[in-house]
């Protein structure tokens, strides 16, 4: 049950991230924060279920979230 929670909250935060950035309404920092949260949650899910390819992808999504937050204020 916990794995499903990680998976679906990770998916929902990623969807919100993409909408916030795509609509370009000033919510980009929040969007990138959601991308980082999504990457962490889906990364934990992938690690627990040994989905190594997805885990590897989440490392890069997490880095993209951090870079996006940094550049938004930089």
mmCIF file of the N, C-alpha and C atoms, coordinates in Angstrom:
data_MODEL
# 
_entry.id   MODEL 
# 
loop_
_atom_site.group_PDB 
_atom_site.id 
_atom_site.type_symbol 
_atom_site.label_atom_id 
_atom_site.label_alt_id 
_atom_site.label_comp_id 
_atom_site.label_asym_id 
_atom_site.label_entity_id 
_atom_site.label_seq_id 
_atom_site.pdbx_PDB_ins_code 
_atom_site.Cartn_x 
_atom_site.Cartn_y 
_atom_site.Cartn_z 
_atom_site.occupancy 
_atom_site.B_iso_or_equiv 
_atom_site.pdbx_formal_charge 
_atom_site.auth_seq_id 
_atom_site.auth_comp_id 
_atom_site.auth_asym_id 
_atom_site.auth_atom_id 
_atom_site.pdbx_PDB_model_num 
ATOM 1   N N  . UNK A 1 1  ? 0.831  -1.199 0.000   1.00 0.00 ? 1  UNK A N  1 
ATOM 2   C CA . UNK A 1 1  ? 0.000  0.000  0.000   1.00 0.00 ? 1  UNK A CA 1 
ATOM 3   C C  . UNK A 1 1  ? 0.871  1.257  0.000   1.00 0.00 ? 1  UNK A C  1 
ATOM 4   N N  . UNK A 1 2  ? 1.941  1.245  0.783   1.00 0.00 ? 2  UNK A N  1 
ATOM 5   C CA . UNK A 1 2  ? 2.843  2.410  0.832   1.00 0.00 ? 2  UNK A CA 1 
ATOM 6   C C  . UNK A 1 2  ? 3.488  2.655  -0.525  1.00 0.00 ? 2  UNK A C  1 
ATOM 7   N N  . UNK A 1 3  ? 3.844  1.572  -1.232  1.00 0.00 ? 3  UNK A N  1 
ATOM 8   C CA . UNK A 1 3  ? 4.445  1.729  -2.557  1.00 0.00 ? 3  UNK A CA 1 
ATOM 9   C C  . UNK A 1 3  ? 3.484  2.412  -3.516  1.00 0.00 ? 3  UNK A C  1 
ATOM 10  N N  . UNK A 1 4  ? 2.201  2.056  -3.463  1.00 0.00 ? 4  UNK A N  1 
ATOM 11  C CA . UNK A 1 4  ? 1.199  2.699  -4.325  1.00 0.00 ? 4  UNK A CA 1 
ATOM 12  C C  . UNK A 1 4  ? 1.075  4.182  -3.988  1.00 0.00 ? 4  UNK A C  1 
ATOM 13  N N  . UNK A 1 5  ? 1.138  4.512  -2.714  1.00 0.00 ? 5  UNK A N  1 
ATOM 14  C CA . UNK A 1 5  ? 1.067  5.906  -2.281  1.00 0.00 ? 5  UNK A CA 1 
ATOM 15  C C  . UNK A 1 5  ? 2.250  6.703  -2.835  1.00 0.00 ? 5  UNK A C  1 
ATOM 16  N N  . UNK A 1 6  ? 3.448  6.151  -2.713  1.00 0.00 ? 6  UNK A N  1 
ATOM 17  C CA . UNK A 1 6  ? 4.635  6.809  -3.277  1.00 0.00 ? 6  UNK A CA 1 
ATOM 18  C C  . UNK A 1 6  ? 4.478  7.023  -4.774  1.00 0.00 ? 6  UNK A C  1 
ATOM 19  N N  . UNK A 1 7  ? 4.032  5.970  -5.449  1.00 0.00 ? 7  UNK A N  1 
ATOM 20  C CA . UNK A 1 7  ? 3.885  6.022  -6.904  1.00 0.00 ? 7  UNK A CA 1 
ATOM 21  C C  . UNK A 1 7  ? 2.900  7.111  -7.321  1.00 0.00 ? 7  UNK A C  1 
ATOM 22  N N  . UNK A 1 8  ? 1.710  7.124  -6.747  1.00 0.00 ? 8  UNK A N  1 
ATOM 23  C CA . UNK A 1 8  ? 0.663  8.025  -7.212  1.00 0.00 ? 8  UNK A CA 1 
ATOM 24  C C  . UNK A 1 8  ? 0.845  9.462  -6.753  1.00 0.00 ? 8  UNK A C  1 
ATOM 25  N N  . UNK A 1 9  ? 1.386  9.678  -5.574  1.00 0.00 ? 9  UNK A N  1 
ATOM 26  C CA . UNK A 1 9  ? 1.684  11.065 -5.168  1.00 0.00 ? 9  UNK A CA 1 
ATOM 27  C C  . UNK A 1 9  ? 2.813  11.602 -6.039  1.00 0.00 ? 9  UNK A C  1 
ATOM 28  N N  . UNK A 1 10 ? 3.797  10.747 -6.354  1.00 0.00 ? 10 UNK A N  1 
ATOM 29  C CA . UNK A 1 10 ? 4.870  11.137 -7.267  1.00 0.00 ? 10 UNK A CA 1 
ATOM 30  C C  . UNK A 1 10 ? 4.343  11.499 -8.642  1.00 0.00 ? 10 UNK A C  1 
ATOM 31  N N  . UNK A 1 11 ? 3.398  10.712 -9.145  1.00 0.00 ? 11 UNK A N  1 
ATOM 32  C CA . UNK A 1 11 ? 2.797  10.982 -10.455 1.00 0.00 ? 11 UNK A CA 1 
ATOM 33  C C  . UNK A 1 11 ? 2.020  12.296 -10.419 1.00 0.00 ? 11 UNK A C  1 
ATOM 34  N N  . UNK A 1 12 ? 1.205  12.490 -9.398  1.00 0.00 ? 12 UNK A N  1 
ATOM 35  C CA . UNK A 1 12 ? 0.391  13.706 -9.318  1.00 0.00 ? 12 UNK A CA 1 
ATOM 36  C C  . UNK A 1 12 ? 1.246  14.969 -9.187  1.00 0.00 ? 12 UNK A C  1 
ATOM 37  N N  . UNK A 1 13 ? 2.321  14.912 -8.411  1.00 0.00 ? 13 UNK A N  1 
ATOM 38  C CA . UNK A 1 13 ? 3.187  16.086 -8.289  1.00 0.00 ? 13 UNK A CA 1 
ATOM 39  C C  . UNK A 1 13 ? 3.904  16.372 -9.606  1.00 0.00 ? 13 UNK A C  1 
ATOM 40  N N  . UNK A 1 14 ? 4.254  15.330 -10.362 1.00 0.00 ? 14 UNK A N  1 
ATOM 41  C CA . UNK A 1 14 ? 4.875  15.533 -11.674 1.00 0.00 ? 14 UNK A CA 1 
ATOM 42  C C  . UNK A 1 14 ? 3.890  16.167 -12.657 1.00 0.00 ? 14 UNK A C  1 
ATOM 43  N N  . UNK A 1 15 ? 2.625  15.742 -12.609 1.00 0.00 ? 15 UNK A N  1 
ATOM 44  C CA . UNK A 1 15 ? 1.605  16.330 -13.474 1.00 0.00 ? 15 UNK A CA 1 
ATOM 45  C C  . UNK A 1 15 ? 1.420  17.809 -13.141 1.00 0.00 ? 15 UNK A C  1 
ATOM 46  N N  . UNK A 1 16 ? 1.319  18.126 -11.861 1.00 0.00 ? 16 UNK A N  1 
ATOM 47  C CA . UNK A 1 16 ? 1.174  19.532 -11.463 1.00 0.00 ? 16 UNK A CA 1 
ATOM 48  C C  . UNK A 1 16 ? 2.378  20.354 -11.895 1.00 0.00 ? 16 UNK A C  1 
ATOM 49  N N  . UNK A 1 17 ? 3.584  19.805 -11.745 1.00 0.00 ? 17 UNK A N  1 
ATOM 50  C CA . UNK A 1 17 ? 4.796  20.491 -12.204 1.00 0.00 ? 17 UNK A CA 1 
ATOM 51  C C  . UNK A 1 17 ? 4.664  20.857 -13.675 1.00 0.00 ? 17 UNK A C  1 
ATOM 52  N N  . UNK A 1 18 ? 4.296  19.887 -14.496 1.00 0.00 ? 18 UNK A N  1 
ATOM 53  C CA . UNK A 1 18 ? 4.258  20.137 -15.934 1.00 0.00 ? 18 UNK A CA 1 
ATOM 54  C C  . UNK A 1 18 ? 3.198  21.177 -16.291 1.00 0.00 ? 18 UNK A C  1 
ATOM 55  N N  . UNK A 1 19 ? 2.067  21.156 -15.605 1.00 0.00 ? 19 UNK A N  1 
ATOM 56  C CA . UNK A 1 19 ? 1.027  22.156 -15.868 1.00 0.00 ? 19 UNK A CA 1 
ATOM 57  C C  . UNK A 1 19 ? 1.456  23.550 -15.422 1.00 0.00 ? 19 UNK A C  1 
ATOM 58  N N  . UNK A 1 20 ? 2.071  23.649 -14.241 1.00 0.00 ? 20 UNK A N  1 
ATOM 59  C CA . UNK A 1 20 ? 2.511  24.958 -13.740 1.00 0.00 ? 20 UNK A CA 1 
ATOM 60  C C  . UNK A 1 20 ? 3.524  25.589 -14.689 1.00 0.00 ? 20 UNK A C  1 
ATOM 61  N N  . UNK A 1 21 ? 4.450  24.806 -15.196 1.00 0.00 ? 21 UNK A N  1 
ATOM 62  C CA . UNK A 1 21 ? 5.471  25.338 -16.100 1.00 0.00 ? 21 UNK A CA 1 
ATOM 63  C C  . UNK A 1 21 ? 4.858  25.645 -17.468 1.00 0.00 ? 21 UNK A C  1 
ATOM 64  N N  . UNK A 1 22 ? 4.009  24.766 -17.977 1.00 0.00 ? 22 UNK A N  1 
ATOM 65  C CA . UNK A 1 22 ? 3.426  24.944 -19.309 1.00 0.00 ? 22 UNK A CA 1 
ATOM 66  C C  . UNK A 1 22 ? 2.511  26.166 -19.386 1.00 0.00 ? 22 UNK A C  1 
ATOM 67  N N  . UNK A 1 23 ? 1.757  26.442 -18.340 1.00 0.00 ? 23 UNK A N  1 
ATOM 68  C CA . UNK A 1 23 ? 0.836  27.579 -18.370 1.00 0.00 ? 23 UNK A CA 1 
ATOM 69  C C  . UNK A 1 23 ? 1.541  28.922 -18.196 1.00 0.00 ? 23 UNK A C  1 
ATOM 70  N N  . UNK A 1 24 ? 2.796  28.899 -17.733 1.00 0.00 ? 24 UNK A N  1 
ATOM 71  C CA . UNK A 1 24 ? 3.600  30.120 -17.625 1.00 0.00 ? 24 UNK A CA 1 
ATOM 72  C C  . UNK A 1 24 ? 2.852  31.247 -16.904 1.00 0.00 ? 24 UNK A C  1 
ATOM 73  N N  . UNK A 1 25 ? 2.392  30.933 -15.698 1.00 0.00 ? 25 UNK A N  1 
ATOM 74  C CA . UNK A 1 25 ? 1.626  31.904 -14.915 1.00 0.00 ? 25 UNK A CA 1 
ATOM 75  C C  . UNK A 1 25 ? 2.360  32.323 -13.640 1.00 0.00 ? 25 UNK A C  1 
ATOM 76  N N  . UNK A 1 26 ? 3.671  32.137 -13.617 1.00 0.00 ? 26 UNK A N  1 
ATOM 77  C CA . UNK A 1 26 ? 4.456  32.565 -12.472 1.00 0.00 ? 26 UNK A CA 1 
ATOM 78  C C  . UNK A 1 26 ? 4.607  31.522 -11.378 1.00 0.00 ? 26 UNK A C  1 
ATOM 79  N N  . UNK A 1 27 ? 4.223  30.296 -11.645 1.00 0.00 ? 27 UNK A N  1 
ATOM 80  C CA . UNK A 1 27 ? 4.326  29.232 -10.641 1.00 0.00 ? 27 UNK A CA 1 
ATOM 81  C C  . UNK A 1 27 ? 5.490  28.295 -10.919 1.00 0.00 ? 27 UNK A C  1 
ATOM 82  N N  . UNK A 1 28 ? 6.472  28.785 -11.672 1.00 0.00 ? 28 UNK A N  1 
ATOM 83  C CA . UNK A 1 28 ? 7.580  27.920 -12.065 1.00 0.00 ? 28 UNK A CA 1 
ATOM 84  C C  . UNK A 1 28 ? 8.386  27.412 -10.877 1.00 0.00 ? 28 UNK A C  1 
ATOM 85  N N  . UNK A 1 29 ? 8.657  28.265 -9.900  1.00 0.00 ? 29 UNK A N  1 
ATOM 86  C CA . UNK A 1 29 ? 9.433  27.807 -8.742  1.00 0.00 ? 29 UNK A CA 1 
ATOM 87  C C  . UNK A 1 29 ? 8.691  26.695 -8.002  1.00 0.00 ? 29 UNK A C  1 
ATOM 88  N N  . UNK A 1 30 ? 7.395  26.885 -7.801  1.00 0.00 ? 30 UNK A N  1 
ATOM 89  C CA . UNK A 1 30 ? 6.594  25.841 -7.156  1.00 0.00 ? 30 UNK A CA 1 
ATOM 90  C C  . UNK A 1 30 ? 6.608  24.582 -8.024  1.00 0.00 ? 30 UNK A C  1 
ATOM 91  N N  . UNK A 1 31 ? 6.512  24.767 -9.336  1.00 0.00 ? 31 UNK A N  1 
ATOM 92  C CA . UNK A 1 31 ? 6.560  23.630 -10.246 1.00 0.00 ? 31 UNK A CA 1 
ATOM 93  C C  . UNK A 1 31 ? 7.848  22.845 -10.122 1.00 0.00 ? 31 UNK A C  1 
ATOM 94  N N  . UNK A 1 32 ? 8.979  23.545 -10.119 1.00 0.00 ? 32 UNK A N  1 
ATOM 95  C CA . UNK A 1 32 ? 10.262 22.849 -9.990  1.00 0.00 ? 32 UNK A CA 1 
ATOM 96  C C  . UNK A 1 32 ? 10.394 22.180 -8.623  1.00 0.00 ? 32 UNK A C  1 
ATOM 97  N N  . UNK A 1 33 ? 9.809  22.789 -7.605  1.00 0.00 ? 33 UNK A N  1 
ATOM 98  C CA . UNK A 1 33 ? 9.794  22.152 -6.284  1.00 0.00 ? 33 UNK A CA 1 
ATOM 99  C C  . UNK A 1 33 ? 9.000  20.854 -6.333  1.00 0.00 ? 33 UNK A C  1 
ATOM 100 N N  . UNK A 1 34 ? 7.871  20.884 -7.032  1.00 0.00 ? 34 UNK A N  1 
ATOM 101 C CA . UNK A 1 34 ? 7.058  19.674 -7.184  1.00 0.00 ? 34 UNK A CA 1 
ATOM 102 C C  . UNK A 1 34 ? 7.793  18.607 -7.982  1.00 0.00 ? 34 UNK A C  1 
ATOM 103 N N  . UNK A 1 35 ? 8.566  19.038 -8.984  1.00 0.00 ? 35 UNK A N  1 
ATOM 104 C CA . UNK A 1 35 ? 9.364  18.074 -9.751  1.00 0.00 ? 35 UNK A CA 1 
ATOM 105 C C  . UNK A 1 35 ? 10.368 17.376 -8.840  1.00 0.00 ? 35 UNK A C  1 
ATOM 106 N N  . UNK A 1 36 ? 11.011 18.129 -7.967  1.00 0.00 ? 36 UNK A N  1 
ATOM 107 C CA . UNK A 1 36 ? 11.964 17.535 -7.031  1.00 0.00 ? 36 UNK A CA 1 
ATOM 108 C C  . UNK A 1 36 ? 11.265 16.558 -6.086  1.00 0.00 ? 36 UNK A C  1 
ATOM 109 N N  . UNK A 1 37 ? 10.119 16.960 -5.551  1.00 0.00 ? 37 UNK A N  1 
ATOM 110 C CA . UNK A 1 37 ? 9.359  16.075 -4.660  1.00 0.00 ? 37 UNK A CA 1 
ATOM 111 C C  . UNK A 1 37 ? 8.955  14.807 -5.402  1.00 0.00 ? 37 UNK A C  1 
ATOM 112 N N  . UNK A 1 38 ? 8.467  14.976 -6.632  1.00 0.00 ? 38 UNK A N  1 
ATOM 113 C CA . UNK A 1 38 ? 8.080  13.830 -7.450  1.00 0.00 ? 38 UNK A CA 1 
ATOM 114 C C  . UNK A 1 38 ? 9.258  12.890 -7.665  1.00 0.00 ? 38 UNK A C  1 
ATOM 115 N N  . UNK A 1 39 ? 10.408 13.444 -7.996  1.00 0.00 ? 39 UNK A N  1 
ATOM 116 C CA . UNK A 1 39 ? 11.593 12.618 -8.244  1.00 0.00 ? 39 UNK A CA 1 
ATOM 117 C C  . UNK A 1 39 ? 11.992 11.839 -6.992  1.00 0.00 ? 39 UNK A C  1 
ATOM 118 N N  . UNK A 1 40 ? 11.883 12.467 -5.837  1.00 0.00 ? 40 UNK A N  1 
ATOM 119 C CA . UNK A 1 40 ? 12.225 11.779 -4.587  1.00 0.00 ? 40 UNK A CA 1 
ATOM 120 C C  . UNK A 1 40 ? 11.244 10.639 -4.327  1.00 0.00 ? 40 UNK A C  1 
ATOM 121 N N  . UNK A 1 41 ? 9.939  10.931 -4.448  1.00 0.00 ? 41 UNK A N  1 
ATOM 122 C CA . UNK A 1 41 ? 8.931  9.908  -4.166  1.00 0.00 ? 41 UNK A CA 1 
ATOM 123 C C  . UNK A 1 41 ? 9.007  8.748  -5.148  1.00 0.00 ? 41 UNK A C  1 
ATOM 124 N N  . UNK A 1 42 ? 9.074  9.053  -6.438  1.00 0.00 ? 42 UNK A N  1 
ATOM 125 C CA . UNK A 1 42 ? 9.152  7.984  -7.428  1.00 0.00 ? 42 UNK A CA 1 
ATOM 126 C C  . UNK A 1 42 ? 10.504 7.276  -7.334  1.00 0.00 ? 42 UNK A C  1 
ATOM 127 N N  . UNK A 1 43 ? 11.548 8.002  -6.950  1.00 0.00 ? 43 UNK A N  1 
ATOM 128 C CA . UNK A 1 43 ? 12.849 7.377  -6.737  1.00 0.00 ? 43 UNK A CA 1 
ATOM 129 C C  . UNK A 1 43 ? 12.815 6.357  -5.609  1.00 0.00 ? 43 UNK A C  1 
ATOM 130 N N  . UNK A 1 44 ? 12.165 6.704  -4.516  1.00 0.00 ? 44 UNK A N  1 
ATOM 131 C CA . UNK A 1 44 ? 12.020 5.757  -3.403  1.00 0.00 ? 44 UNK A CA 1 
ATOM 132 C C  . UNK A 1 44 ? 11.206 4.548  -3.851  1.00 0.00 ? 44 UNK A C  1 
ATOM 133 N N  . UNK A 1 45 ? 10.108 4.828  -4.569  1.00 0.00 ? 45 UNK A N  1 
ATOM 134 C CA . UNK A 1 45 ? 9.266  3.739  -5.098  1.00 0.00 ? 45 UNK A CA 1 
ATOM 135 C C  . UNK A 1 45 ? 10.076 2.809  -5.990  1.00 0.00 ? 45 UNK A C  1 
ATOM 136 N N  . UNK A 1 46 ? 10.855 3.403  -6.901  1.00 0.00 ? 46 UNK A N  1 
ATOM 137 C CA . UNK A 1 46 ? 11.661 2.609  -7.837  1.00 0.00 ? 46 UNK A CA 1 
ATOM 138 C C  . UNK A 1 46 ? 12.723 1.799  -7.099  1.00 0.00 ? 46 UNK A C  1 
ATOM 139 N N  . UNK A 1 47 ? 13.345 2.393  -6.096  1.00 0.00 ? 47 UNK A N  1 
ATOM 140 C CA . UNK A 1 47 ? 14.365 1.693  -5.314  1.00 0.00 ? 47 UNK A CA 1 
ATOM 141 C C  . UNK A 1 47 ? 13.753 0.494  -4.583  1.00 0.00 ? 47 UNK A C  1 
ATOM 142 N N  . UNK A 1 48 ? 12.604 0.725  -3.960  1.00 0.00 ? 48 UNK A N  1 
ATOM 143 C CA . UNK A 1 48 ? 11.958 -0.349 -3.193  1.00 0.00 ? 48 UNK A CA 1 
ATOM 144 C C  . UNK A 1 48 ? 11.543 -1.519 -4.080  1.00 0.00 ? 48 UNK A C  1 
ATOM 145 N N  . UNK A 1 49 ? 11.160 -1.212 -5.324  1.00 0.00 ? 49 UNK A N  1 
ATOM 146 C CA . UNK A 1 49 ? 10.683 -2.261 -6.224  1.00 0.00 ? 49 UNK A CA 1 
ATOM 147 C C  . UNK A 1 49 ? 11.740 -2.693 -7.246  1.00 0.00 ? 49 UNK A C  1 
ATOM 148 N N  . UNK A 1 50 ? 12.954 -2.177 -7.053  1.00 0.00 ? 50 UNK A N  1 
ATOM 149 C CA . UNK A 1 50 ? 14.101 -2.542 -7.896  1.00 0.00 ? 50 UNK A CA 1 
ATOM 150 C C  . UNK A 1 50 ? 13.897 -2.204 -9.376  1.00 0.00 ? 50 UNK A C  1 
ATOM 151 N N  . UNK A 1 51 ? 13.269 -1.040 -9.626  1.00 0.00 ? 51 UNK A N  1 
ATOM 152 C CA . UNK A 1 51 ? 13.123 -0.512 -10.983 1.00 0.00 ? 51 UNK A CA 1 
ATOM 153 C C  . UNK A 1 51 ? 14.292 0.437  -11.230 1.00 0.00 ? 51 UNK A C  1 
ATOM 154 N N  . UNK A 1 52 ? 15.453 -0.134 -11.527 1.00 0.00 ? 52 UNK A N  1 
ATOM 155 C CA . UNK A 1 52 ? 16.685 0.647  -11.575 1.00 0.00 ? 52 UNK A CA 1 
ATOM 156 C C  . UNK A 1 52 ? 16.702 1.698  -12.676 1.00 0.00 ? 52 UNK A C  1 
ATOM 157 N N  . UNK A 1 53 ? 16.103 1.415  -13.816 1.00 0.00 ? 53 UNK A N  1 
ATOM 158 C CA . UNK A 1 53 ? 16.050 2.409  -14.890 1.00 0.00 ? 53 UNK A CA 1 
ATOM 159 C C  . UNK A 1 53 ? 15.241 3.631  -14.484 1.00 0.00 ? 53 UNK A C  1 
ATOM 160 N N  . UNK A 1 54 ? 14.113 3.409  -13.845 1.00 0.00 ? 54 UNK A N  1 
ATOM 161 C CA . UNK A 1 54 ? 13.272 4.516  -13.376 1.00 0.00 ? 54 UNK A CA 1 
ATOM 162 C C  . UNK A 1 54 ? 13.992 5.276  -12.268 1.00 0.00 ? 54 UNK A C  1 
ATOM 163 N N  . UNK A 1 55 ? 14.673 4.567  -11.388 1.00 0.00 ? 55 UNK A N  1 
ATOM 164 C CA . UNK A 1 55 ? 15.451 5.209  -10.325 1.00 0.00 ? 55 UNK A CA 1 
ATOM 165 C C  . UNK A 1 55 ? 16.517 6.122  -10.921 1.00 0.00 ? 55 UNK A C  1 
ATOM 166 N N  . UNK A 1 56 ? 17.227 5.632  -11.926 1.00 0.00 ? 56 UNK A N  1 
ATOM 167 C CA . UNK A 1 56 ? 18.261 6.417  -12.592 1.00 0.00 ? 56 UNK A CA 1 
ATOM 168 C C  . UNK A 1 56 ? 17.655 7.680  -13.220 1.00 0.00 ? 56 UNK A C  1 
ATOM 169 N N  . UNK A 1 57 ? 16.507 7.546  -13.850 1.00 0.00 ? 57 UNK A N  1 
ATOM 170 C CA . UNK A 1 57 ? 15.819 8.683  -14.453 1.00 0.00 ? 57 UNK A CA 1 
ATOM 171 C C  . UNK A 1 57 ? 15.434 9.721  -13.404 1.00 0.00 ? 57 UNK A C  1 
ATOM 172 N N  . UNK A 1 58 ? 15.000 9.271  -12.240 1.00 0.00 ? 58 UNK A N  1 
ATOM 173 C CA . UNK A 1 58 ? 14.569 10.196 -11.188 1.00 0.00 ? 58 UNK A CA 1 
ATOM 174 C C  . UNK A 1 58 ? 15.725 11.033 -10.647 1.00 0.00 ? 58 UNK A C  1 
ATOM 175 N N  . UNK A 1 59 ? 16.932 10.485 -10.684 1.00 0.00 ? 59 UNK A N  1 
ATOM 176 C CA . UNK A 1 59 ? 18.113 11.268 -10.282 1.00 0.00 ? 59 UNK A CA 1 
ATOM 177 C C  . UNK A 1 59 ? 18.224 12.499 -11.184 1.00 0.00 ? 59 UNK A C  1 
ATOM 178 N N  . UNK A 1 60 ? 18.031 12.313 -12.470 1.00 0.00 ? 60 UNK A N  1 
ATOM 179 C CA . UNK A 1 60 ? 18.135 13.442 -13.397 1.00 0.00 ? 60 UNK A CA 1 
ATOM 180 C C  . UNK A 1 60 ? 16.951 14.388 -13.281 1.00 0.00 ? 60 UNK A C  1 
ATOM 181 N N  . UNK A 1 61 ? 15.746 13.860 -13.041 1.00 0.00 ? 61 UNK A N  1 
ATOM 182 C CA . UNK A 1 61 ? 14.597 14.741 -12.812 1.00 0.00 ? 61 UNK A CA 1 
ATOM 183 C C  . UNK A 1 61 ? 14.808 15.563 -11.541 1.00 0.00 ? 61 UNK A C  1 
ATOM 184 N N  . UNK A 1 62 ? 15.351 14.939 -10.516 1.00 0.00 ? 62 UNK A N  1 
ATOM 185 C CA . UNK A 1 62 ? 15.647 15.668 -9.281  1.00 0.00 ? 62 UNK A CA 1 
ATOM 186 C C  . UNK A 1 62 ? 16.660 16.775 -9.518  1.00 0.00 ? 62 UNK A C  1 
ATOM 187 N N  . UNK A 1 63 ? 17.705 16.468 -10.277 1.00 0.00 ? 63 UNK A N  1 
ATOM 188 C CA . UNK A 1 63 ? 18.697 17.499 -10.612 1.00 0.00 ? 63 UNK A CA 1 
ATOM 189 C C  . UNK A 1 63 ? 18.068 18.619 -11.432 1.00 0.00 ? 63 UNK A C  1 
ATOM 190 N N  . UNK A 1 64 ? 17.187 18.278 -12.357 1.00 0.00 ? 64 UNK A N  1 
ATOM 191 C CA . UNK A 1 64 ? 16.493 19.296 -13.156 1.00 0.00 ? 64 UNK A CA 1 
ATOM 192 C C  . UNK A 1 64 ? 15.648 20.188 -12.259 1.00 0.00 ? 64 UNK A C  1 
ATOM 193 N N  . UNK A 1 65 ? 14.995 19.619 -11.265 1.00 0.00 ? 65 UNK A N  1 
ATOM 194 C CA . UNK A 1 65 ? 14.216 20.412 -10.321 1.00 0.00 ? 65 UNK A CA 1 
ATOM 195 C C  . UNK A 1 65 ? 15.088 21.373 -9.533  1.00 0.00 ? 65 UNK A C  1 
ATOM 196 N N  . UNK A 1 66 ? 16.226 20.896 -9.065  1.00 0.00 ? 66 UNK A N  1 
ATOM 197 C CA . UNK A 1 66 ? 17.156 21.746 -8.310  1.00 0.00 ? 66 UNK A CA 1 
ATOM 198 C C  . UNK A 1 66 ? 17.710 22.862 -9.195  1.00 0.00 ? 66 UNK A C  1 
ATOM 199 N N  . UNK A 1 67 ? 18.106 22.513 -10.408 1.00 0.00 ? 67 UNK A N  1 
ATOM 200 C CA . UNK A 1 67 ? 18.630 23.519 -11.344 1.00 0.00 ? 67 UNK A CA 1 
ATOM 201 C C  . UNK A 1 67 ? 17.550 24.554 -11.661 1.00 0.00 ? 67 UNK A C  1 
ATOM 202 N N  . UNK A 1 68 ? 16.327 24.097 -11.907 1.00 0.00 ? 68 UNK A N  1 
ATOM 203 C CA . UNK A 1 68 ? 15.229 25.021 -12.192 1.00 0.00 ? 68 UNK A CA 1 
ATOM 204 C C  . UNK A 1 68 ? 14.967 25.980 -11.048 1.00 0.00 ? 68 UNK A C  1 
ATOM 205 N N  . UNK A 1 69 ? 14.976 25.479 -9.809  1.00 0.00 ? 69 UNK A N  1 
ATOM 206 C CA . UNK A 1 69 ? 14.762 26.357 -8.650  1.00 0.00 ? 69 UNK A CA 1 
ATOM 207 C C  . UNK A 1 69 ? 15.914 27.351 -8.511  1.00 0.00 ? 69 UNK A C  1 
ATOM 208 N N  . UNK A 1 70 ? 17.133 26.892 -8.718  1.00 0.00 ? 70 UNK A N  1 
ATOM 209 C CA . UNK A 1 70 ? 18.305 27.756 -8.604  1.00 0.00 ? 70 UNK A CA 1 
ATOM 210 C C  . UNK A 1 70 ? 18.273 28.863 -9.667  1.00 0.00 ? 70 UNK A C  1 
ATOM 211 N N  . UNK A 1 71 ? 17.990 28.480 -10.897 1.00 0.00 ? 71 UNK A N  1 
ATOM 212 C CA . UNK A 1 71 ? 17.991 29.445 -11.995 1.00 0.00 ? 71 UNK A CA 1 
ATOM 213 C C  . UNK A 1 71 ? 16.821 30.427 -11.903 1.00 0.00 ? 71 UNK A C  1 
ATOM 214 N N  . UNK A 1 72 ? 15.737 30.011 -11.302 1.00 0.00 ? 72 UNK A N  1 
ATOM 215 C CA . UNK A 1 72 ? 14.593 30.894 -11.155 1.00 0.00 ? 72 UNK A CA 1 
ATOM 216 C C  . UNK A 1 72 ? 14.945 32.093 -10.278 1.00 0.00 ? 72 UNK A C  1 
ATOM 217 N N  . UNK A 1 73 ? 15.807 31.874 -9.282  1.00 0.00 ? 73 UNK A N  1 
ATOM 218 C CA . UNK A 1 73 ? 16.221 32.956 -8.397  1.00 0.00 ? 73 UNK A CA 1 
ATOM 219 C C  . UNK A 1 73 ? 17.606 33.481 -8.721  1.00 0.00 ? 73 UNK A C  1 
ATOM 220 N N  . UNK A 1 74 ? 18.339 32.818 -9.617  1.00 0.00 ? 74 UNK A N  1 
ATOM 221 C CA . UNK A 1 74 ? 19.715 33.178 -9.902  1.00 0.00 ? 74 UNK A CA 1 
ATOM 222 C C  . UNK A 1 74 ? 19.934 34.238 -10.901 1.00 0.00 ? 74 UNK A C  1 
# 
